[in-house]
Amino acid sequence: MHTDTAMPWRGAVDPLDDDVALVRAAQQDRAAFAPLYRRYRHRVYAYLYTRLPHAEDAADLTQQVFVQALVALPRYRPDGPPFAGWLFRIARNAVVDHQRRQRRGAVTLERVPEDLHPPADQDMEAQVVQQEALAHLHATLGKLDPATRDLLLLRFLGQLTTAEVGAAIGTSPAAARKRLQRALQTLKEQYHEPLD
């Protein structure tokens, strides 16, 4: 099915175009940054929460990311990388800096936000099966190298497009797409390997 991107259906707004308008407004008036903050705060927090050992650290760092973004906003070029990719690049750098300062080791991937947990209305057997599958997925993710794991976190917890992932990691959308495909293939292969 082909969709015409020139004429949005039912008045839908392309999120990238909407971001550009919001960024331009915020560059003119700092108070106009609030809609961008509301749009991305949960996604940034979810990403940081998986990378840090404490919810408080993730909350603090989320605020720091948005303060840094607000300070750097005058230098952001709307014709450059997508805003979400630019913002998550700030988040990635902030978490790396934080981890260096804290000298904390590995981050557990079991830190998935509550709203991403399976629904409680499933029957007990389904819950057990799903918990085992999630545990296996977490164990498999834990075996991946940090760069591959970070790509998957950006794409799925950060809910970034491949272009935004590319901007976040400093590469082209095509290179990000290729790296994501390899990361997913590696995850799939390791997930299907027998457990030790």
C-alpha positions in Angstrom: 0.0 0.0 0.0 1.4 3.4 -1.0 0.7 6.4 1.0 1.1 9.9 -0.3 3.5 11.8 2.0 2.7 15.1 0.3 -0.9 15.1 1.6 -1.1 13.8 5.2 -4.2 11.7 5.7 -6.9 13.1 8.0 -4.8 16.1 8.9 -2.0 14.0 10.5 1.2 15.9 11.1 4.6 14.4 10.3 6.4 14.2 13.6 9.6 15.4 12.0 7.9 18.5 10.5 6.2 19.1 13.8 9.5 18.9 15.7 11.0 21.4 13.3 8.2 23.8 14.0 8.5 23.3 17.8 12.3 23.7 17.7 12.0 26.9 15.7 9.5 28.3 18.2 11.7 27.3 21.1 14.7 28.9 19.5 12.7 32.2 19.4 11.2 31.8 22.9 12.6 29.4 25.5 9.2 29.0 27.1 8.1 27.3 23.9 10.5 24.4 24.7 7.8 22.8 27.0 6.0 20.9 24.2 9.4 19.3 23.2 10.0 18.4 26.8 6.6 16.8 27.2 7.0 14.9 23.9 10.4 13.3 24.7 10.7 13.2 28.5 9.3 9.7 29.0 11.3 8.3 26.1 14.6 9.8 27.3 13.8 8.7 30.9 13.1 5.1 29.7 16.3 5.0 27.8 18.4 6.4 30.7 16.6 4.1 33.2 17.9 1.0 31.4 21.4 2.4 31.4 21.6 3.4 35.1 21.3 1.4 38.3 18.9 3.7 40.1 15.7 5.4 39.1 16.7 8.6 40.9 19.9 8.8 38.8 17.8 8.4 35.6 15.3 11.1 36.7 18.2 13.5 37.6 20.0 12.8 34.4 16.8 13.2 32.3 16.5 16.7 33.7 20.1 17.4 33.0 19.7 16.2 29.4 16.8 18.6 28.8 18.7 21.5 30.5 21.7 20.7 28.2 19.4 20.6 25.2 17.8 23.9 26.1 21.2 25.5 26.4 22.4 24.0 23.1 19.1 24.7 21.3 20.3 27.9 19.6 23.0 25.9 17.9 20.6 23.2 16.7 20.0 23.4 12.9 16.5 22.1 11.9 17.9 21.2 8.5 20.5 18.9 10.2 19.9 15.6 12.1 16.3 15.0 13.4 15.7 16.6 16.7 15.0 13.2 18.4 18.4 11.9 17.3 20.1 15.1 18.4 18.4 14.9 21.8 19.3 11.2 22.3 22.9 11.9 21.4 22.9 14.4 24.3 21.4 11.6 26.5 24.0 9.0 25.4 26.8 11.4 26.1 25.3 12.4 29.5 25.0 8.8 30.6 28.6 8.0 29.5 29.8 11.0 31.4 27.7 10.1 34.5 29.0 6.5 34.4 32.6 7.8 34.2 32.1 10.1 37.1 30.4 7.5 39.2 32.7 4.7 38.1 29.8 2.3 38.2 30.2 -0.9 36.3 27.7 -2.8 34.2 24.1 -1.8 34.0 21.4 -4.4 34.3 18.8 -4.6 31.6 16.2 -5.7 34.0 15.5 -2.0 34.6 12.6 -1.9 32.2 10.0 0.8 33.1 6.8 -0.5 34.7 4.6 0.7 31.8 6.5 -1.7 29.5 5.8 -4.7 31.7 3.3 -7.3 30.5 -0.4 -6.7 31.4 -1.5 -8.2 34.7 -4.8 -9.6 33.3 -3.1 -12.6 31.6 -3.7 -16.0 33.1 -0.9 -17.4 35.4 0.5 -19.9 32.8 0.8 -17.1 30.2 2.5 -14.9 32.7 5.0 -17.6 33.6 5.8 -18.3 29.9 6.1 -14.5 29.2 8.3 -14.0 32.3 10.6 -16.9 31.1 10.7 -15.4 27.6 11.6 -11.9 29.0 14.2 -13.4 31.3 15.8 -15.2 28.4 15.6 -12.0 26.3 17.3 -10.0 29.1 20.0 -12.7 29.5 20.6 -12.6 25.7 20.7 -8.8 25.7 23.2 -8.9 28.5 25.5 -11.0 26.4 25.6 -8.5 23.5 28.4 -6.0 23.3 27.5 -2.6 24.8 27.4 -0.8 21.4 24.9 -3.4 20.0 22.8 -3.3 23.1 22.7 0.5 23.0 21.5 0.5 19.4 18.6 -1.7 20.4 17.8 0.4 23.4 17.8 3.6 21.3 15.6 2.0 18.7 13.0 0.2 20.9 13.0 1.9 24.3 13.9 5.3 22.9 11.4 4.7 20.1 13.7 6.3 17.6 13.5 5.9 13.8 16.6 4.6 12.1 17.4 8.2 11.0 17.2 9.4 14.6 19.3 6.5 15.8 21.9 7.5 13.1 21.9 11.0 14.4 22.2 9.8 18.0 25.2 7.6 17.3 26.8 10.0 14.8 26.3 8.0 11.6 24.1 8.2 8.5 20.6 6.7 8.4 21.8 4.0 6.0 24.7 3.0 8.3 22.4 3.0 11.3 19.8 0.8 9.4 22.5 -1.7 8.5 23.9 -1.7 12.1 20.4 -2.2 13.5 19.7 -5.1 11.1 23.0 -6.8 12.2 22.1 -6.1 15.8 18.7 -7.7 15.4 20.1 -10.6 13.6 22.7 -11.2 16.3 20.0 -10.9 19.0 17.8 -13.4 17.1 20.7 -15.9 16.7 21.8 -15.6 20.3 18.2 -15.8 21.6 17.6 -19.1 19.8 20.9 -20.6 21.2 20.3 -23.1 24.0 20.5 -21.7 27.5 23.6 -22.7 29.5 
